[in-house]
């Protein structure tokens, strides 16, 4: 019974991520290229909420969160943008690490009733590491390192990383509250 529930949760959250990535990410990215390249990261709070709720709904069971990342990335390639980018590689790397590392601590945090702190720590890790994975993959596979660092990474993430950290904190809290409400219902 748990496996079918997990599969349906993976599919549901993947569709939600794709809808958000299309309506928020792609549209805002198109508008942001006109105004400020990092503008799309102002809306990372929505992804933080989705990630926290899905992470908590899987209750520390292995490979569910990573499967969510893989499925949402595949759906992104199929329906939105078929060209591989450093962004998707950074996202997949983060989903994998969060699934392996943070799911290892889920049971101990759950026993101590400290799941909010687990979601906060995983969201802080996710968004901070995302920027550096993006730098690594973009400079290794797509752009020269110094050019990418000077023209995109430093100007964008020096401004947006503090905002993304604040949104990760807020998104963790909201995601945790949504999870608690859903758990009371089910």
C-alpha positions in Angstrom: 0.0 0.0 0.0 2.8 2.4 0.8 4.5 1.8 -2.5 1.4 2.8 -4.5 1.0 5.8 -2.3 4.6 6.8 -2.9 4.3 6.3 -6.7 1.2 8.5 -6.8 2.9 11.2 -4.6 6.0 11.1 -6.9 3.8 11.6 -10.0 1.6 14.3 -8.3 4.6 16.3 -7.1 6.4 15.9 -10.4 3.4 17.4 -12.2 3.2 20.2 -9.7 6.9 21.0 -10.1 6.5 21.0 -13.9 3.5 23.3 -13.7 5.4 25.7 -11.5 8.5 25.5 -13.7 6.5 26.3 -16.8 4.3 29.0 -15.5 6.7 30.6 -13.1 10.1 29.5 -14.2 9.8 29.8 -18.0 7.6 32.8 -18.2 9.5 34.7 -15.5 12.8 33.6 -17.1 11.7 35.0 -20.4 10.7 38.3 -18.7 13.8 38.3 -16.6 16.2 38.2 -19.5 14.8 41.6 -20.4 15.2 43.0 -16.9 17.5 41.1 -14.5 18.9 37.6 -15.3 18.4 36.3 -11.7 14.9 37.5 -11.3 13.5 34.0 -11.6 15.2 33.1 -8.3 12.9 35.6 -6.5 10.3 32.9 -6.8 12.3 30.0 -5.4 10.0 30.0 -2.3 7.4 28.1 -4.3 9.9 25.4 -5.1 11.0 25.3 -1.4 7.4 24.7 -0.3 6.9 21.9 -2.8 10.2 20.3 -2.0 9.6 20.4 1.8 6.1 19.0 1.6 7.2 16.2 -0.8 10.3 15.4 1.3 8.2 15.1 4.5 5.4 13.1 2.8 7.9 10.4 1.8 8.8 10.0 5.5 12.5 9.2 5.0 12.0 6.3 2.6 14.9 6.1 0.2 14.9 7.0 -3.5 11.4 8.6 -3.5 12.7 12.2 -3.4 15.4 11.4 -6.0 12.7 9.7 -8.2 10.7 12.9 -7.9 13.7 14.9 -9.2 14.3 12.4 -12.1 10.7 12.3 -13.2 10.2 16.1 -13.0 13.4 16.6 -15.0 12.3 14.1 -17.6 8.9 15.8 -17.9 10.7 19.1 -18.2 12.8 17.7 -21.1 9.7 16.2 -22.8 7.2 19.1 -22.4 9.1 22.3 -21.9 12.8 22.4 -23.0 14.5 19.4 -24.7 18.0 20.8 -24.5 20.1 19.8 -21.5 21.3 22.6 -19.4 23.4 23.0 -16.3 20.3 23.9 -14.3 18.8 20.4 -14.6 22.1 18.8 -13.8 22.4 20.8 -10.6 18.9 20.0 -9.7 19.4 16.3 -10.2 22.6 16.3 -8.2 20.9 18.1 -5.3 17.9 15.7 -5.3 20.3 12.8 -5.1 22.3 14.2 -2.3 19.2 15.3 -0.3 17.7 11.8 -0.8 20.9 10.0 0.4 22.1 12.4 3.2 19.0 14.0 4.7 16.8 10.9 4.5 19.4 9.2 6.7 18.5 11.7 9.5 14.8 11.7 9.0 14.0 9.0 11.6 16.1 10.6 14.4 14.6 14.1 13.7 11.1 12.6 13.6 11.6 10.9 17.0 12.7 14.1 18.5 9.9 16.0 16.8 12.4 18.3 15.0 11.3 17.8 11.4 11.1 21.5 10.9 14.8 21.8 11.6 15.5 19.0 9.1 13.6 20.7 6.4 15.3 24.1 7.1 18.7 22.5 7.0 18.0 20.6 3.8 16.5 23.7 2.1 19.5 25.8 3.1 21.8 23.1 1.7 19.7 22.7 -1.4 19.8 26.4 -2.5 23.3 27.1 -1.5 24.7 24.0 -3.1 22.5 24.6 -6.2 24.4 27.8 -7.0 27.8 26.0 -6.8 26.6 22.9 -8.7 25.3 25.3 -11.3 28.7 27.0 -11.5 30.4 23.6 -11.8 28.3 22.2 -14.5 27.9 25.4 -16.5 31.6 26.1 -16.5 32.6 22.5 -17.1 30.2 21.7 -19.9 28.8 24.8 -21.5 30.7 28.0 -20.8 34.3 29.0 -20.1 34.8 29.2 -16.3 36.0 32.7 -16.0 33.5 34.1 -18.4 30.6 32.4 -16.7 31.9 33.4 -13.2 32.4 37.1 -14.1 29.4 37.6 -16.4 26.7 35.6 -14.7 27.5 33.9 -11.4 29.0 36.7 -9.4 26.6 39.5 -10.5 23.5 37.3 -10.2 24.2 35.1 -7.1 25.9 37.7 -5.1 22.5 39.5 -5.1 20.1 36.5 -5.2 21.8 34.0 -2.8 20.7 35.9 0.3 17.2 36.2 -1.0 17.2 32.5 -1.9 18.3 31.7 1.7 15.5 33.8 3.2 13.0 32.2 0.8 14.3 28.7 1.8 13.7 29.5 5.4 10.2 30.8 4.7 9.4 27.9 2.3 10.6 25.4 4.8 8.3 26.7 7.5 5.3 26.9 5.1 6.0 23.5 3.7 6.3 22.0 7.2 2.9 23.6 8.2 1.2 22.3 5.1 2.7 18.8 5.8 1.3 18.9 9.4 -2.2 19.9 8.1 -2.1 17.1 5.6 -1.0 14.6 8.2 -3.9 15.5 10.4 -6.4 14.9 7.6 -4.9 11.6 6.5 
